């Protein structure tokens, strides 16, 4: 359950970060730098969360195969 929720949150962070980066770089106004910094932060946080969960799942899968095969 925690891994599913973490993956969902990581993907949401990636999407929101990408949207903020896209909107922050396409507009030229006073909040441009805040949008770019916020988008980059959410994008990197989403990448780290997603990568960590995928890495843990991959290690679990490898150990499960070892256990299953004997």
Secondary structure, 3 states (H helix, E strand, C coil): CHHHHHHHHHHHHHHHHHHHHHHHHHCCCCCHHHHHHHHHHHHHHHHHHHHHHHHHHHHHHHHHHHHHHC
